[in-house]
Amino acid sequence: MFMTEVQVQEFWQNHSCGETLVGGLHATDDAAFEKFFNLYDQFRFGESPQLLTNLDRINFSGKRTLEIGLGQGADSEQLIRRGAIWSGLDLTEESVRRVRKRLELRGLPYEHLKCGTALAIPFPTASFDIVYSYGVLHHIPEVGLAQREIARVLKPGGELIVMLYAKWSLNYLVSIATLRRLGLIYMYYRGIKGRGKLAGHLENARRMGLWNYLRLKNFIHANTDGPLNPYSKVYDVEEVRRVFTSFELTKAYKVFMHAPPLPASIVHALPGESLLGWHLWVHL
């Protein structure tokens, strides 16, 4: 199943990253934005406290930093507060609009905020000390081209820091590859209609054919960011080395135990995060 950047752009333009997890943005006045950003940050950093810890370990101070893929701007704010001379790039106008509003409301400085593609980054060669991308590059079908563009805009000796979904993780091996597929088979043959995301998965199965949909190369797309998500990929260290050919891997580690529909209270308490965490951080 081949996906294009246009399909990815359309999905994220209409499904702003993480919005539904905190009830959505229902108005566009400053007070509504402030309330939404506060709720979103509480959820994001409450669910993944390791994110702030990881950012604290990186020296952004005085570094010209490009963030690729901005979501609601939660990470953008954190990078700026840690001293980054920040620029942002996102594929969608909606994300750019929201991040601009966040930074204006918070009175935070930045250099550039652009809508554009990582396949043709709209900045000159050797512009940045750091390129940071959290949970974005695994949604780019042409990631090989993207990594070449990132290498181009980095200064000599610059660093790419990226979070990718981890293949060797509890979420992929147990939840996505096993439990969710078994559950869908049961629902499909029992004629259970389901609601919300479950209904979306059943519709995908009917449209594509159940057994074709269950092939992991197809099933993965709909099981990271919802049944309408057009593209996702999981990585291990060897795949990072294979794909990111313009770089040398200097550091890799995993965090965030995550495996819905298993209860989060149990999963988060499990040991083995460094082996089975869902978030693979790599420094290149």
N, C-alpha and C positions, 0 to 999 in steps of 0.2 A: 504494500500500500504506500504509494509515493505521495508525499505532501510537499506543498510549496510554501514559500514565505508569505505569500498573499493569504493563504488559508490560516496560517498562524497569526498573522496580523489581524484578520477579521475576528478571530476568536477572542484574542486578548483585548481588542478594542471594545468588544461587547460584553466581556466577562472580566472586568477590572480585577487584577490579582488580589485575592483574599477578601474582596468586599463582602461577599455573602456570609463570611465567617463571623462578622460582627454586626450583621443586620442591614448593611447597605447604607449608601449615602442618599438621603431623601430630600435634601434641599441644597441650595448652592450659596447661601449667605455665609458670612465668615463664622458665625456661631455654629452652624451646622458642620462646616468643615472642621473646626476645632474639636467639636465633640467626636466626630468620626475619626479624626487622626488620633485622638487620645485613646479611644476604644480600640482602634486597630493596633496601636503600639503596645497597649496592655496585653492584648491577645498574642501578638507576635513574639514579644520578648518574654511573656509568661510561659508560652508553650515551648519556646526554644531559648532558654536563658544562656545556653552555650554560645549563642551568636554574639552577645555582648562580650563575653569572655574572650572569644576568638578575636574580635575587633580590637580589644584592649592589648592584645599581644602584637599587633601590627603597628608600625610607626608610620602614621599618616601625616604627621606634623610637617608642614611646609612642603609636602609632596604634591606635585600636580597629578591629580587623580581623576581618571575617567571611570564612571560607573556605567555599565551597559545593562539595560533592563532595570527600570526604576520602581515598578509597582506603585505603591502608595507613598513612596519617598521616606519610609522609616529608616532604611539603611543610609540613604542620602544624608538625612539629618545627623545621624550618628557619625558618619565620616567627616562631615564639616565640623561638628563639635570636637572631633579629635584632631583638628588642625589641618585637614586636607584642603588644598586649593582645588576645589571640586568642579568638575563638569559632568553633565549627565546626558545620556543618549537612550532613547526608547523608541520602539517600533510604532507606538500608538500615540496619537494626539491626546487621547484621554489621560494617559499616564503623565504626559508632559504637563498638561493643564493642572492636574492635581498636585504634582510635585512643585510646580511654580507657586501655586497657592500656599502650600505648606511652608515653603521657604520664605515667602513674603510674610505670612502670619507670624512666623517665628523670628523674623528679622535676621535671617542667616545669609551670609555672603556666598556667592558662587561666581564662576567665570562664564560658563556656557550651559545652556539647557536646550537640547535639540531633539527633534523628531527625525529619526533616520534609521538606517539598517546597519547592523554589524557586518554585513557583506560588503559594504562600501562606506567605511566610517568617515564622516565628514569633518576630519581634522587632518592637519599636515603630518607628514612623517616626523617621527621622533618628538612628539608633543608631550608625552606623559611619563612620569616616573612609575606610576602604578595604574594598572587597569584592574578593576574589581567588578565581578559579576556573580551575583548570588541567585542560583536557581533559574538561570536564563539560558545558558548555552546548550543545555540538554533539550531545549525546545527548538533549536535551530537545525533544520534538516541538512543544510549545507555548512556544517560546523567547520569543515576543513578550510573553507574559504574565509570564514569568520576568524579563525585563529591566525591565518596569515595576515589579515587586516589588523588584528590586535598587535601582532608582532611589528607591523609597519609603524603604528602610531606610538609604540613604546620607545623611549630613549634607550640607547645602549646601556645594558645593565639594569634595565627596568624589570618590573615584576608583574606577572599576571596572577591574580588570586581569584579562584573560582570555586563555587559550590555546585556539585553535580549530584544527581540521584545515584545511589550506590547499588550496584548489582548484587554484591554479596552482603545482603542486608536482611534483617527480619521481615521488613515490609515486602521486599521483592520475593524472597524465597518462600516465605510462609503465607503471607497475606495475599499478595497479587497472584503468584504462580500457583498457589494451592487452594487456599480457603475460598477466595472469591470465585475462582473458576468452578470449584465444586458446588458452591452455592448457586451460581448462575445455572448450571446444568440442572440442579434440582428444581429451581423455580421455573425454568423453561419447560421441562417435561411435565411438571405438575400444573401448568397453566396459571401460575401465580402472576398477577399483573404488576404488583409492586408500585411504589410511589417514588417521586423524586429521582435520585440517582439510579435506584434500582430499575425504575421504569425506563430510564435512558439506556441502561445496559441491555435490557430485554429488547428494546427497539433496535439497538445496534445489532444484536444477535439475529433478529428477524430479517433485518435489511441485508446483512452480510452473509447470513448463514451461520448457525451456531458454532460449528466446528472450525470454520474459517476465522470467526471472531475470537475464538478461544486460543488460537495460535498466538504465542507470546509476542511475536513481532507485531501483531495487530492489537492484542489485548492491553499491552503496556500503555499505549497512548491514552486510552480511556480510563486508566486506573491510577493516574497520578494527580490530575487536576480536573477530574470530572469526565463523564461519558461523552461530552462534546469536544473535548480537547483533541486537536488534530495530530499533535506530534509530541512525543517524549522519548527519551533514550536513557538507559541506565549504563553506568560506567564502573569499571574497576581500574586499577592502576595500569594494567597492561593496555587496556583500551585507551586510556588517557595518553599513554606514550605513543600508541599507534596513530591516534587522531591529531594530537597537538605536535605535529612534526617540526614546527618552527621554534619549539621550546625544549628545554631540558627540565625534567621534574626534579624539584629540590626538596619538596616536603608533601606528605599526604597523610590525612588522618580523618577518622569518622566520628560523628556525633549524632545525637538525636535518635533515640529508640522510638519507633513509630510503626504501627501495624494495624490500622483499622481494618475490620470491625472489632478487633480485640480491644478490650477496655484500656483507655489511655492511662488510667491510674495504675494498672498492673504493668503495662508495657514500659512505661517510663521508669519504673522501679527495677526492671530487670538488669542484671549485670551484662557485661559484654558489649557495651556501646562502641568501644574501639574496634570491635570485630564486626558487629552486626548493625551499626548505626545506619540510618537512611541517608544522611548527608555526608557526602565525601568532599572534603575540602582539599584542594590541591594548590600548591604554590609552584609556579613555573618561571 
